[in-house]
Amino acid sequence: MASSVKIRTKRNQGITEIRILIAHPMETGRRSETPESALIPAHYIQTLIVKHNDEVIANTLTGASISKNPYFAFTLQGGEIGDKITVSWQDNLGNMDIGERLIS
Amino acid sequence: MKNTRRNFIKKTLLISAATWLVPKLSWAADLFSATSLEKTLSTLTGDKTIESSDKIKFIRLPTIAENGAVVPITITTTLTAVETIAIIVAKNPIPLAAQFTLSPKLLPKVSARLKMAKTSEVIALVKADNQYYMTKQTVKVTIGGCGG
């Protein structure tokens, strides 16, 4: 199965912009499809870790106030072609996924 | 592979090894259970004082959001020794949206997309050099983002 994590990088004048898009419903647990139907159970990403090669560069805690299919962007100082960016997430139901991309 | 006990144990070990390789970060349930702005801020800072600072900027954050389900935000700061940046939507049921702990290798700049239930102040709380700083901006929401 394809990873739920898409990563794009852009090197520019000594910095590398890292953009992350994750396919995830981010349900708050307060929403229902129609006013009469039952609430959709909460289902949202809680932690997101970004690594540059083997070093953690960002630890993120998230709540359900982050939009569906979350987007995050960070800016790394430096970053060489071929360096690996790894992003992993875990949600409140214990699901997790990892995506990686080499800086180009 | 035959479905023997030995194979079962082998498989179990492989799966647990794979789980081990995923870096772990524990979520802070207390931060995300606070339902008021005051409680969120005091839990985040441990009741420290927060200074308003014009050194924190919203590079991108609309003043009017037509769709509260997707409100783009980019925060940056000229403060030095930044440790964490938190994004708080004052009037959401759970105000804290995200808390970023950044390595010194990252510029103090983060982007995300927020859900906003209704018109509210959006607050950026920055911890830099063991001090807390914040800035805020009101975002007017014309359609709520929580399906209410």
gemmi code that builds the backbone of each chain (N, CA, C; Angstrom):
import gemmi

chains = {
    "A": [
        ("MET", (0.841, -1.193, 0.000), (0.000, 0.000, 0.000), (0.881, 1.250, 0.000)),
        ("ALA", (0.471, 2.237, -0.751), (1.251, 3.485, -0.777), (1.227, 4.138, 0.602)),
        ("SER", (2.272, 4.853, 0.902), (2.341, 5.537, 2.194), (1.302, 6.664, 2.232)),
        ("SER", (0.780, 6.916, 3.414), (-0.165, 8.020, 3.579), (0.561, 9.359, 3.636)),
        ("VAL", (1.892, 9.318, 3.655), (2.687, 10.531, 3.843), (3.351, 10.939, 2.532)),
        ("LYS", (3.076, 12.177, 2.123), (3.770, 12.717, 0.948), (4.715, 13.804, 1.434)),
        ("ILE", (5.948, 13.748, 0.974), (6.941, 14.743, 1.389), (7.520, 15.389, 0.137)),
        ("ARG", (7.645, 16.706, 0.179), (8.309, 17.427, -0.905), (9.387, 18.295, -0.285)),
        ("THR", (10.527, 18.378, -0.954), (11.593, 19.234, -0.429), (12.046, 20.186, -1.520)),
        ("LYS", (12.533, 21.350, -1.092), (13.015, 22.337, -2.044), (14.220, 23.031, -1.426)),
        ("ARG", (15.375, 22.872, -2.055), (16.585, 23.535, -1.569), (16.676, 24.906, -2.205)),
        ("ASN", (17.030, 25.897, -1.391), (17.108, 27.249, -1.908), (18.024, 28.071, -0.995)),
        ("GLN", (19.135, 28.513, -1.506), (20.044, 29.412, -0.781), (20.345, 28.929, 0.633)),
        ("GLY", (20.792, 27.683, 0.736), (21.274, 27.187, 2.024), (20.210, 26.686, 2.972)),
        ("ILE", (18.948, 26.752, 2.562), (17.900, 26.171, 3.404), (17.094, 25.164, 2.575)),
        ("THR", (16.433, 24.269, 3.283), (15.595, 23.286, 2.594), (14.202, 23.351, 3.179)),
        ("GLU", (13.257, 23.651, 2.328), (11.870, 23.684, 2.768), (11.306, 22.272, 2.695)),
        ("ILE", (10.677, 21.825, 3.787), (10.093, 20.484, 3.849), (8.584, 20.632, 3.965)),
        ("ARG", (7.867, 20.110, 2.987), (6.405, 20.185, 3.018), (5.842, 18.780, 3.143)),
        ("ILE", (4.886, 18.619, 4.037), (4.365, 17.294, 4.370), (2.852, 17.289, 4.225)),
        ("LEU", (2.339, 16.299, 3.513), (0.894, 16.145, 3.372), (0.542, 14.711, 3.760)),
        ("ILE", (-0.405, 14.559, 4.661), (-0.768, 13.232, 5.162), (-2.245, 12.976, 4.875)),
        ("ALA", (-2.549, 11.794, 4.358), (-3.945, 11.426, 4.133), (-4.504, 10.875, 5.441)),
        ("HIS", (-5.394, 11.625, 6.076), (-5.964, 11.196, 7.355), (-7.284, 11.926, 7.604)),
        ("PRO", (-8.313, 11.232, 8.128), (-9.624, 11.900, 8.274), (-9.667, 12.977, 9.359)),
        ("MET", (-8.837, 12.892, 10.394), (-8.814, 13.878, 11.482), (-10.229, 14.155, 12.024)),
        ("GLU", (-10.921, 13.103, 12.415), (-12.269, 13.272, 12.969), (-12.183, 13.712, 14.433)),
        ("THR", (-12.985, 14.724, 14.776), (-12.939, 15.262, 16.134), (-13.739, 14.431, 17.123)),
        ("GLY", (-14.680, 13.644, 16.608), (-15.587, 12.924, 17.499), (-16.833, 13.727, 17.836)),
        ("ARG", (-16.936, 14.923, 17.242), (-18.088, 15.793, 17.526), (-18.985, 15.956, 16.313)),
        ("ARG", (-18.679, 15.184, 15.252), (-19.324, 15.424, 13.969), (-20.150, 14.196, 13.577)),
        ("SER", (-21.285, 14.419, 12.894), (-22.037, 13.305, 12.323), (-22.362, 13.645, 10.879)),
        ("GLU", (-22.606, 12.617, 10.059), (-22.878, 12.849, 8.641), (-24.159, 13.657, 8.458)),
        ("THR", (-25.219, 13.273, 9.186), (-26.462, 14.032, 9.169), (-26.809, 14.338, 10.628)),
        ("PRO", (-27.639, 15.345, 10.871), (-27.955, 15.688, 12.262), (-28.535, 14.511, 13.045)),
        ("GLU", (-29.184, 13.554, 12.339), (-29.835, 12.444, 13.050), (-28.880, 11.294, 13.339)),
        ("SER", (-27.839, 11.139, 12.509), (-27.006, 9.942, 12.646), (-26.037, 10.065, 13.821)),
        ("ALA", (-25.476, 8.915, 14.176), (-24.571, 8.864, 15.327), (-23.292, 9.645, 15.027)),
        ("LEU", (-22.618, 10.070, 16.079), (-21.366, 10.798, 15.919), (-20.302, 9.874, 15.337)),
        ("ILE", (-19.474, 10.409, 14.476), (-18.334, 9.655, 13.955), (-17.258, 9.657, 15.046)),
        ("PRO", (-16.759, 8.478, 15.420), (-15.787, 8.448, 16.537), (-14.532, 9.273, 16.235)),
        ("ALA", (-13.952, 9.823, 17.285), (-12.730, 10.613, 17.129), (-11.634, 9.761, 16.504)),
        ("HIS", (-10.946, 10.318, 15.532), (-9.874, 9.621, 14.852), (-8.925, 10.672, 14.306)),
        ("TYR", (-7.844, 10.924, 15.029), (-6.951, 12.002, 14.603), (-5.510, 11.684, 14.973)),
        ("ILE", (-4.618, 12.305, 14.221), (-3.179, 12.124, 14.463), (-2.800, 12.847, 15.760)),
        ("GLN", (-1.985, 12.171, 16.567), (-1.562, 12.762, 17.836), (-0.091, 13.157, 17.841)),
        ("THR", (0.732, 12.384, 17.146), (2.157, 12.717, 17.141), (2.714, 12.622, 15.729)),
        ("LEU", (3.673, 13.494, 15.447), (4.313, 13.536, 14.132), (5.800, 13.814, 14.381)),
        ("ILE", (6.638, 12.941, 13.845), (8.080, 13.106, 14.056), (8.757, 13.285, 12.703)),
        ("VAL", (9.586, 14.320, 12.604), (10.326, 14.561, 11.362), (11.808, 14.340, 11.651)),
        ("LYS", (12.451, 13.527, 10.793), (13.875, 13.272, 10.972), (14.647, 13.708, 9.733)),
        ("HIS", (15.844, 14.240, 9.983), (16.794, 14.555, 8.908), (17.919, 13.544, 9.065)),
        ("ASN", (18.085, 12.665, 8.079), (18.934, 11.478, 8.233), (18.504, 10.745, 9.507)),
        ("ASP", (19.379, 10.623, 10.517), (18.950, 9.878, 11.706), (18.607, 10.784, 12.874)),
        ("GLU", (18.576, 12.079, 12.627), (18.378, 13.014, 13.729), (16.956, 13.577, 13.718)),
        ("VAL", (16.299, 13.535, 14.884), (14.958, 14.109, 14.976), (15.070, 15.628, 14.925)),
        ("ILE", (14.341, 16.257, 14.006), (14.396, 17.720, 13.920), (13.095, 18.375, 14.373)),
        ("ALA", (11.987, 17.636, 14.364), (10.748, 18.223, 14.869), (9.875, 17.141, 15.498)),
        ("ASN", (9.451, 17.399, 16.726), (8.477, 16.561, 17.410), (7.195, 17.369, 17.506)),
        ("THR", (6.127, 16.848, 16.971), (4.892, 17.616, 16.945), (3.774, 16.839, 17.626)),
        ("LEU", (3.071, 17.522, 18.523), (1.870, 16.946, 19.129), (0.684, 17.632, 18.466)),
        ("THR", (-0.280, 16.854, 18.009), (-1.410, 17.472, 17.325), (-2.726, 17.023, 17.947)),
        ("GLY", (-3.735, 17.875, 17.779), (-5.076, 17.561, 18.238), (-6.025, 17.586, 17.054)),
        ("ALA", (-7.308, 17.421, 17.342), (-8.296, 17.331, 16.275), (-8.606, 18.695, 15.648)),
        ("SER", (-7.982, 19.781, 16.149), (-8.178, 21.089, 15.518), (-7.320, 21.261, 14.279)),
        ("ILE", (-6.542, 20.239, 13.941), (-5.785, 20.261, 12.682), (-6.715, 19.718, 11.596)),
        ("SER", (-6.678, 20.347, 10.420), (-7.602, 19.990, 9.341), (-7.427, 18.558, 8.859)),
        ("LYS", (-8.486, 18.071, 8.219), (-8.454, 16.788, 7.523), (-7.319, 16.801, 6.490)),
        ("ASN", (-6.697, 15.666, 6.290), (-5.528, 15.563, 5.407), (-4.497, 16.644, 5.742)),
        ("PRO", (-3.882, 16.517, 6.920), (-3.044, 17.592, 7.454), (-1.845, 17.940, 6.562)),
        ("TYR", (-1.557, 19.238, 6.562), (-0.381, 19.772, 5.862), (0.496, 20.460, 6.902)),
        ("PHE", (1.794, 20.177, 6.833), (2.749, 20.862, 7.702), (3.954, 21.279, 6.852)),
        ("ALA", (4.593, 22.374, 7.238), (5.835, 22.745, 6.555), (6.858, 23.209, 7.578)),
        ("PHE", (8.094, 22.803, 7.343), (9.222, 23.189, 8.195), (10.354, 23.663, 7.291)),
        ("THR", (11.298, 24.403, 7.871), (12.440, 24.866, 7.085), (13.735, 24.448, 7.764)),
        ("LEU", (14.494, 23.609, 7.064), (15.751, 23.085, 7.590), (16.894, 23.997, 7.166)),
        ("GLN", (17.789, 24.302, 8.109), (18.987, 25.060, 7.747), (19.988, 24.063, 7.182)),
        ("GLY", (20.406, 24.286, 5.968), (21.294, 23.329, 5.307), (20.478, 22.266, 4.604)),
        ("GLY", (21.018, 21.063, 4.571), (20.355, 19.984, 3.848), (21.033, 19.794, 2.502)),
        ("GLU", (21.554, 18.590, 2.281), (22.282, 18.313, 1.040), (21.471, 17.366, 0.181)),
        ("ILE", (21.751, 17.389, -1.108), (21.113, 16.444, -2.032), (21.416, 15.029, -1.564)),
        ("GLY", (20.392, 14.205, -1.476), (20.584, 12.815, -1.048), (20.339, 12.606, 0.434)),
        ("ASP", (20.253, 13.684, 1.234), (19.891, 13.543, 2.646), (18.469, 13.002, 2.735)),
        ("LYS", (18.242, 12.209, 3.782), (16.930, 11.579, 3.891), (16.039, 12.304, 4.902)),
        ("ILE", (14.830, 12.607, 4.484), (13.820, 13.169, 5.394), (12.800, 12.062, 5.667)),
        ("THR", (12.574, 11.774, 6.936), (11.622, 10.738, 7.318), (10.534, 11.360, 8.177)),
        ("VAL", (9.292, 11.035, 7.873), (8.166, 11.549, 8.649), (7.342, 10.361, 9.132)),
        ("SER", (7.059, 10.320, 10.425), (6.210, 9.242, 10.935), (5.107, 9.835, 11.799)),
        ("TRP", (3.947, 9.227, 11.740), (2.840, 9.708, 12.570), (2.175, 8.551, 13.285)),
        ("GLN", (1.444, 8.885, 14.341), (0.665, 7.903, 15.074), (-0.646, 8.570, 15.477)),
        ("ASP", (-1.776, 7.837, 15.388), (-3.044, 8.468, 15.743), (-3.630, 7.885, 17.026)),
        ("ASN", (-4.798, 8.408, 17.417), (-5.380, 8.029, 18.710), (-5.873, 6.590, 18.714)),
        ("LEU", (-5.985, 5.953, 17.534), (-6.418, 4.559, 17.491), (-5.228, 3.614, 17.385)),
        ("GLY", (-4.023, 4.170, 17.476), (-2.831, 3.326, 17.450), (-2.299, 3.039, 16.063)),
        ("ASN", (-2.944, 3.595, 15.015), (-2.397, 3.427, 13.659), (-1.146, 4.272, 13.522)),
        ("MET", (-0.234, 3.823, 12.656), (0.950, 4.630, 12.389), (1.382, 4.429, 10.950)),
        ("ASP", (2.173, 5.373, 10.459), (2.719, 5.228, 9.119), (3.991, 6.061, 9.020)),
        ("ILE", (4.794, 5.703, 8.028), (6.068, 6.385, 7.819), (6.190, 6.716, 6.345)),
        ("GLY", (6.765, 7.886, 6.041), (7.104, 8.204, 4.666), (8.514, 8.749, 4.653)),
        ("GLU", (9.229, 8.560, 3.552), (10.559, 9.155, 3.477), (10.828, 9.670, 2.079)),
        ("ARG", (11.756, 10.605, 2.011), (12.106, 11.181, 0.716), (13.525, 11.715, 0.801)),
        ("LEU", (14.257, 11.540, -0.279), (15.605, 12.091, -0.345), (15.517, 13.525, -0.848)),
        ("ILE", (16.311, 14.404, -0.253), (16.338, 15.794, -0.709), (16.924, 15.820, -2.114)),
        ("SER", (16.233, 16.529, -3.014), (16.726, 16.560, -4.399), (17.031, 17.998, -4.817)),
    ],
    "B": [
        ("MET", (4.751, -21.196, 4.159), (5.217, -21.471, 5.514), (4.088, -22.153, 6.296)),
        ("LYS", (4.446, -23.222, 6.983), (3.409, -23.916, 7.748), (3.040, -23.095, 8.977)),
        ("ASN", (1.808, -23.237, 9.362), (1.322, -22.410, 10.459), (1.646, -23.060, 11.808)),
        ("THR", (2.911, -23.189, 12.092), (3.322, -23.822, 13.339), (3.506, -22.784, 14.424)),
        ("ARG", (3.673, -23.285, 15.623), (3.874, -22.392, 16.752), (5.178, -21.609, 16.563)),
        ("ARG", (6.188, -22.315, 16.030), (7.488, -21.662, 15.830), (7.365, -20.485, 14.866)),
        ("ASN", (6.634, -20.730, 13.761), (6.456, -19.655, 12.791), (5.657, -18.499, 13.378)),
        ("PHE", (4.694, -18.855, 14.189), (3.877, -17.816, 14.827), (4.764, -16.912, 15.688)),
        ("ILE", (5.653, -17.535, 16.449), (6.532, -16.757, 17.332), (7.477, -15.890, 16.500)),
        ("LYS", (7.980, -16.474, 15.414), (8.881, -15.741, 14.527), (8.189, -14.479, 13.992)),
        ("LYS", (6.958, -14.684, 13.517), (6.197, -13.583, 12.937), (5.944, -12.496, 13.984)),
        ("THR", (5.549, -12.930, 15.173), (5.271, -11.985, 16.252), (6.513, -11.146, 16.549)),
        ("LEU", (7.674, -11.819, 16.573), (8.918, -11.106, 16.858), (9.212, -10.091, 15.759)),
        ("LEU", (8.974, -10.475, 14.516), (9.228, -9.571, 13.392), (8.352, -8.333, 13.485)),
        ("ILE", (7.074, -8.558, 13.788), (6.141, -7.433, 13.875), (6.535, -6.509, 15.019)),
        ("SER", (6.914, -7.088, 16.162), (7.269, -6.207, 17.276), (8.570, -5.476, 16.984)),
        ("ALA", (9.474, -6.099, 16.228), (10.713, -5.412, 15.849), (10.388, -4.219, 14.958)),
        ("ALA", (9.445, -4.412, 14.020), (9.061, -3.326, 13.116), (8.460, -2.171, 13.907)),
        ("THR", (7.654, -2.501, 14.918), (7.046, -1.470, 15.743), (8.123, -0.693, 16.504)),
        ("TRP", (9.151, -1.423, 16.918), (10.239, -0.790, 17.670), (10.971, 0.250, 16.844)),
        ("LEU", (11.070, -0.013, 15.541), (11.830, 0.878, 14.667), (11.141, 2.224, 14.496)),
        ("VAL", (9.830, 2.259, 14.691), (9.107, 3.523, 14.576), (9.420, 4.357, 15.816)),
        ("PRO", (9.969, 5.571, 15.612), (10.296, 6.372, 16.785), (9.049, 6.697, 17.595)),
        ("LYS", (9.199, 6.733, 18.880), (8.050, 6.955, 19.756), (8.080, 8.366, 20.340)),
        ("LEU", (6.902, 8.935, 20.426), (6.751, 10.240, 21.050), (5.436, 10.154, 21.794)),
        ("SER", (5.443, 10.477, 23.065), (4.167, 10.305, 23.759), (3.348, 11.582, 23.685)),
        ("TRP", (2.079, 11.382, 23.481), (1.121, 12.475, 23.344), (0.837, 13.033, 24.734)),
        ("ALA", (0.495, 14.299, 24.823), (0.229, 14.906, 26.113), (-1.270, 15.094, 26.274)),
        ("ALA", (-1.929, 14.090, 26.827), (-3.389, 14.128, 26.936), (-3.858, 15.337, 27.756)),
        ("ASP", (-3.065, 15.748, 28.755), (-3.504, 16.870, 29.592), (-3.583, 18.166, 28.782)),
        ("LEU", (-2.649, 18.318, 27.816), (-2.670, 19.531, 26.995), (-3.905, 19.582, 26.106)),
        ("PHE", (-4.293, 18.392, 25.608), (-5.394, 18.340, 24.652), (-6.727, 18.021, 25.332)),
        ("SER", (-6.759, 18.042, 26.680), (-8.049, 17.877, 27.345), (-8.533, 19.215, 27.888)),
        ("ALA", (-7.641, 20.220, 27.886), (-8.050, 21.543, 28.354), (-9.082, 22.111, 27.378)),
        ("THR", (-10.213, 22.582, 27.916), (-11.271, 23.078, 27.038), (-11.390, 24.604, 27.071)),
        ("SER", (-10.608, 25.262, 27.912), (-10.642, 26.721, 27.919), (-9.266, 27.248, 27.544)),
        ("LEU", (-9.248, 28.485, 27.043), (-7.980, 29.105, 26.653), (-7.051, 29.241, 27.863)),
        ("GLU", (-7.628, 29.680, 29.001), (-6.816, 29.910, 30.191), (-6.122, 28.626, 30.629)),
        ("LYS", (-6.912, 27.529, 30.647), (-6.370, 26.243, 31.094), (-5.303, 25.755, 30.107)),
        ("THR", (-5.550, 25.956, 28.816), (-4.589, 25.529, 27.794), (-3.264, 26.259, 27.988)),
        ("LEU", (-3.352, 27.592, 28.167), (-2.125, 28.374, 28.323), (-1.393, 28.001, 29.610)),
        ("SER", (-2.148, 27.815, 30.704), (-1.464, 27.522, 31.961), (-0.847, 26.130, 31.930)),
        ("THR", (-1.494, 25.173, 31.233), (-0.910, 23.831, 31.136), (0.340, 23.854, 30.261)),
        ("LEU", (0.273, 24.630, 29.177), (1.429, 24.703, 28.267), (2.641, 25.346, 28.945)),
        ("THR", (2.396, 26.380, 29.734), (3.514, 27.149, 30.280), (3.862, 26.739, 31.702)),
        ("GLY", (3.023, 25.909, 32.325), (3.235, 25.622, 33.739), (3.042, 26.884, 34.574)),
        ("ASP", (2.017, 27.655, 34.217), (1.637, 28.876, 34.945), (2.677, 29.990, 34.907)),
        ("LYS", (3.621, 29.919, 33.945), (4.592, 31.019, 33.819), (3.908, 32.219, 33.146)),
        ("THR", (4.500, 33.387, 33.301), (3.925, 34.560, 32.664), (4.240, 34.548, 31.169)),
        ("ILE", (3.342, 35.109, 30.394), (3.511, 35.147, 28.949), (3.579, 36.603, 28.520)),
        ("GLU", (4.617, 36.918, 27.772), (4.817, 38.279, 27.313), (4.285, 38.402, 25.889)),
        ("SER", (3.557, 39.471, 25.606), (3.160, 39.701, 24.215), (4.381, 40.157, 23.436)),
        ("SER", (4.535, 39.659, 22.246), (5.739, 39.999, 21.486), (5.403, 40.273, 20.031)),
        ("ASP", (5.952, 41.393, 19.503), (5.760, 41.657, 18.074), (6.856, 40.981, 17.259)),
        ("LYS", (7.679, 40.173, 17.938), (8.708, 39.426, 17.204), (8.152, 38.110, 16.660)),
        ("ILE", (6.891, 37.821, 16.978), (6.239, 36.644, 16.391), (5.283, 37.159, 15.323)),
        ("LYS", (5.371, 36.565, 14.150), (4.532, 37.053, 13.047), (3.732, 35.918, 12.426)),
        ("PHE", (2.490, 36.239, 12.053), (1.725, 35.335, 11.202), (2.037, 35.736, 9.760)),
        ("ILE", (2.877, 34.952, 9.094), (3.178, 35.267, 7.700), (1.933, 35.036, 6.867)),
        ("ARG", (1.230, 33.964, 7.246), (0.010, 33.659, 6.514), (-1.045, 33.277, 7.526)),
        ("LEU", (-2.139, 33.979, 7.533), (-3.309, 33.669, 8.352), (-4.375, 34.656, 7.912)),
        ("PRO", (-5.485, 34.166, 7.356), (-6.476, 35.108, 6.837), (-7.164, 35.857, 7.983)),
        ("THR", (-7.688, 37.055, 7.697), (-8.492, 37.737, 8.705), (-9.947, 37.299, 8.569)),
        ("ILE", (-10.316, 36.885, 7.349), (-11.644, 36.306, 7.143), (-11.463, 34.959, 6.469)),
        ("ALA", (-11.987, 33.894, 7.092), (-11.897, 32.563, 6.507), (-13.283, 32.159, 6.045)),
        ("GLU", (-13.410, 31.909, 4.749), (-14.726, 31.505, 4.244), (-15.061, 30.101, 4.695)),
        ("ASN", (-14.034, 29.259, 4.808), (-14.245, 27.869, 5.175), (-13.421, 27.555, 6.420)),
        ("GLY", (-14.116, 27.392, 7.545), (-13.428, 27.138, 8.801), (-12.770, 25.773, 8.868)),
        ("ALA", (-13.043, 24.906, 7.882), (-12.463, 23.563, 7.917), (-10.991, 23.564, 7.527)),
        ("VAL", (-10.597, 24.565, 6.753), (-9.206, 24.620, 6.295), (-8.724, 26.069, 6.364)),
        ("VAL", (-8.049, 26.419, 7.447), (-7.517, 27.768, 7.605), (-5.991, 27.665, 7.618)),
        ("PRO", (-5.335, 28.119, 6.541), (-3.873, 27.988, 6.496), (-3.195, 28.959, 7.452)),
        ("ILE", (-2.123, 28.511, 8.068), (-1.393, 29.368, 8.999), (0.102, 29.115, 8.854)),
        ("THR", (0.868, 30.195, 8.841), (2.329, 30.085, 8.904), (2.803, 31.070, 9.964)),
        ("ILE", (3.607, 30.562, 10.887), (4.116, 31.385, 11.985), (5.629, 31.431, 11.884)),
        ("THR", (6.194, 32.612, 12.079), (7.640, 32.691, 12.192), (7.980, 33.696, 13.281)),
        ("THR", (9.225, 33.675, 13.738), (9.616, 34.588, 14.796), (11.081, 34.959, 14.648)),
        ("THR", (11.412, 36.160, 15.093), (12.818, 36.566, 15.102), (13.426, 36.339, 16.489)),
        ("LEU", (12.649, 35.779, 17.410), (13.196, 35.411, 18.715), (14.273, 34.343, 18.508)),
        ("THR", (15.270, 34.335, 19.366), (16.325, 33.325, 19.220), (16.143, 32.236, 20.278)),
        ("ALA", (16.831, 31.123, 20.084), (16.762, 29.957, 20.973), (15.322, 29.481, 21.153)),
        ("VAL", (14.620, 29.368, 20.042), (13.229, 28.916, 20.090), (13.181, 27.417, 20.347)),
        ("GLU", (12.398, 27.025, 21.343), (12.270, 25.595, 21.656), (10.962, 25.026, 21.126)),
        ("THR", (9.851, 25.714, 21.430), (8.564, 25.208, 20.962), (7.709, 26.339, 20.394)),
        ("ILE", (6.836, 25.960, 19.468), (5.818, 26.873, 18.950), (4.481, 26.145, 19.085)),
        ("ALA", (3.502, 26.782, 19.718), (2.180, 26.165, 19.850), (1.162, 27.028, 19.125)),
        ("ILE", (0.189, 26.360, 18.495), (-0.893, 27.067, 17.813), (-2.180, 26.794, 18.576)),
        ("ILE", (-2.868, 27.866, 18.952), (-4.059, 27.739, 19.778), (-5.210, 28.499, 19.125)),
        ("VAL", (-6.349, 27.839, 19.002), (-7.557, 28.498, 18.496), (-8.456, 28.699, 19.713)),
        ("ALA", (-8.547, 29.951, 20.177), (-9.139, 30.237, 21.484), (-10.525, 29.628, 21.667)),
        ("LYS", (-11.382, 29.695, 20.650), (-12.778, 29.287, 20.854), (-13.103, 27.898, 20.331)),
        ("ASN", (-12.093, 27.116, 19.923), (-12.382, 25.734, 19.544), (-12.684, 24.912, 20.803)),
        ("PRO", (-13.449, 23.811, 20.651), (-13.774, 22.985, 21.821), (-12.508, 22.546, 22.576)),
        ("ILE", (-11.473, 22.166, 21.818), (-10.143, 21.925, 22.393), (-9.231, 22.967, 21.752)),
        ("PRO", (-8.838, 23.994, 22.507), (-8.136, 25.109, 21.864), (-6.777, 24.748, 21.243)),
        ("LEU", (-6.021, 23.873, 21.872), (-4.681, 23.587, 21.344), (-4.786, 22.791, 20.051)),
        ("ALA", (-4.203, 23.323, 18.978), (-4.211, 22.602, 17.700), (-2.941, 21.777, 17.550)),
        ("ALA", (-1.801, 22.388, 17.847), (-0.542, 21.660, 17.689), (0.549, 22.328, 18.506)),
        ("GLN", (1.493, 21.512, 18.933), (2.687, 22.033, 19.588), (3.904, 21.436, 18.892)),
        ("PHE", (4.753, 22.310, 18.364), (5.942, 21.871, 17.632), (7.166, 22.059, 18.524)),
        ("THR", (7.938, 21.008, 18.712), (9.231, 21.132, 19.391), (10.305, 21.051, 18.318)),
        ("LEU", (11.031, 22.155, 18.145), (11.918, 22.273, 16.985), (13.382, 22.141, 17.387)),
        ("SER", (14.138, 21.417, 16.571), (15.581, 21.336, 16.777), (16.204, 22.645, 16.304)),
        ("PRO", (17.389, 23.001, 16.840), (18.049, 24.235, 16.382), (18.399, 24.199, 14.893)),
        ("LYS", (18.332, 23.011, 14.291), (18.618, 22.917, 12.855), (17.464, 23.444, 12.002)),
        ("LEU", (16.304, 23.643, 12.615), (15.174, 24.193, 11.875), (15.073, 25.684, 12.119)),
        ("LEU", (14.648, 26.421, 11.095), (14.313, 27.821, 11.313), (13.038, 27.873, 12.149)),
        ("PRO", (12.874, 28.901, 13.003), (11.648, 28.994, 13.799), (10.476, 29.431, 12.935)),
        ("LYS", (10.020, 28.510, 12.109), (8.941, 28.809, 11.169), (8.164, 27.519, 10.926)),
        ("VAL", (6.857, 27.556, 11.151), (6.050, 26.356, 10.919), (4.763, 26.732, 10.186)),
        ("SER", (4.285, 25.794, 9.385), (3.005, 25.975, 8.696), (2.097, 24.798, 9.013)),
        ("ALA", (0.787, 25.070, 9.014), (-0.205, 24.014, 9.220), (-1.530, 24.507, 8.654)),
        ("ARG", (-2.547, 23.680, 8.773), (-3.902, 24.079, 8.406), (-4.801, 23.771, 9.576)),
        ("LEU", (-5.649, 24.740, 9.943), (-6.460, 24.609, 11.148), (-7.929, 24.440, 10.819)),
        ("LYS", (-8.637, 23.775, 11.758), (-10.099, 23.797, 11.751), (-10.521, 24.862, 12.737)),
        ("MET", (-11.495, 25.669, 12.360), (-12.003, 26.663, 13.294), (-13.520, 26.551, 13.366)),
        ("ALA", (-14.022, 26.320, 14.574), (-15.450, 26.122, 14.759), (-16.213, 27.413, 14.513)),
        ("LYS", (-15.632, 28.535, 14.938), (-16.283, 29.829, 14.753), (-15.233, 30.926, 14.817)),
        ("THR", (-15.667, 32.163, 14.612), (-14.767, 33.304, 14.697), (-14.030, 33.287, 16.024)),
        ("SER", (-12.719, 33.450, 15.971), (-11.930, 33.284, 17.180), (-10.570, 33.940, 17.018)),
        ("GLU", (-9.944, 34.193, 18.150), (-8.542, 34.590, 18.112), (-7.689, 33.348, 17.885)),
        ("VAL", (-6.661, 33.508, 17.068), (-5.664, 32.448, 16.908), (-4.392, 32.951, 17.590)),
        ("ILE", (-3.820, 32.097, 18.432), (-2.679, 32.505, 19.248), (-1.461, 31.663, 18.899)),
        ("ALA", (-0.336, 32.333, 18.723), (0.934, 31.623, 18.571), (1.705, 31.818, 19.869)),
        ("LEU", (2.036, 30.716, 20.512), (2.775, 30.766, 21.779), (4.165, 30.192, 21.526)),
        ("VAL", (5.180, 31.006, 21.786), (6.554, 30.577, 21.506), (7.323, 30.501, 22.814)),
        ("LYS", (8.024, 29.380, 23.009), (8.931, 29.273, 24.138), (10.334, 29.463, 23.593)),
        ("ALA", (10.991, 30.524, 24.056), (12.337, 30.812, 23.580), (13.189, 31.180, 24.781)),
        ("ASP", (14.329, 30.542, 24.903), (15.245, 30.822, 26.000), (14.512, 30.743, 27.352)),
        ("ASN", (13.650, 29.730, 27.474), (12.913, 29.466, 28.709), (11.901, 30.536, 29.102)),
        ("GLN", (11.559, 31.414, 28.150), (10.538, 32.419, 28.385), (9.394, 32.176, 27.406)),
        ("TYR", (8.199, 32.605, 27.781), (7.057, 32.414, 26.894), (6.616, 33.735, 26.288)),
        ("TYR", (6.367, 33.705, 24.989), (5.935, 34.887, 24.260), (4.725, 34.509, 23.415)),
        ("MET", (3.841, 35.463, 23.186), (2.711, 35.150, 22.322), (2.290, 36.340, 21.485)),
        ("THR", (1.572, 35.997, 20.422), (0.931, 37.028, 19.623), (-0.395, 36.451, 19.167)),
        ("LYS", (-1.355, 37.316, 18.833), (-2.655, 36.784, 18.434), (-3.285, 37.590, 17.316)),
        ("GLN", (-4.193, 36.956, 16.617), (-4.929, 37.616, 15.537), (-6.323, 37.007, 15.474)),
        ("THR", (-7.325, 37.849, 15.236), (-8.682, 37.331, 15.114), (-8.951, 36.887, 13.690)),
        ("VAL", (-9.522, 35.694, 13.560), (-9.919, 35.198, 12.249), (-11.439, 35.071, 12.258)),
        ("LYS", (-12.084, 35.757, 11.328), (-13.540, 35.718, 11.243), (-13.920, 34.539, 10.363)),
        ("VAL", (-14.752, 33.647, 10.903), (-15.127, 32.444, 10.163), (-16.576, 32.581, 9.716)),
        ("THR", (-16.796, 32.394, 8.405), (-18.168, 32.525, 7.915), (-18.886, 31.179, 7.850)),
        ("ILE", (-18.127, 30.076, 7.647), (-18.719, 28.727, 7.749), (-17.851, 27.932, 8.704)),
        ("GLY", (-18.456, 27.327, 9.746), (-17.678, 26.622, 10.763), (-17.024, 25.370, 10.226)),
        ("GLY", (-15.987, 24.913, 10.903), (-15.200, 23.791, 10.416), (-15.451, 22.507, 11.178)),
        ("CYS", (-16.381, 22.506, 12.114), (-16.542, 21.296, 12.905), (-17.896, 20.664, 12.642)),
        ("GLY", (-18.460, 20.950, 11.483), (-19.704, 20.310, 11.062), (-20.856, 20.553, 12.000)),
        ("GLY", (-20.756, 21.568, 12.831), (-21.757, 21.820, 13.863), (-23.037, 22.299, 13.229)),
    ],
}
model = gemmi.Model(1)
for chain_id, residues in chains.items():
    chain = gemmi.Chain(chain_id)
    for i, (resn, *xyz) in enumerate(residues, 1):
        res = gemmi.Residue()
        res.name, res.seqid = resn, gemmi.SeqId(i, " ")
        for name, pos in zip(("N", "CA", "C"), xyz):
            atom = gemmi.Atom()
            atom.name, atom.element = name, gemmi.Element(name[0])
            atom.pos, atom.b_iso = gemmi.Position(*pos), 0.0
            res.add_atom(atom)
        chain.add_residue(res)
    model.add_chain(chain)
structure = gemmi.Structure()
structure.add_model(model)
structure.setup_entities()
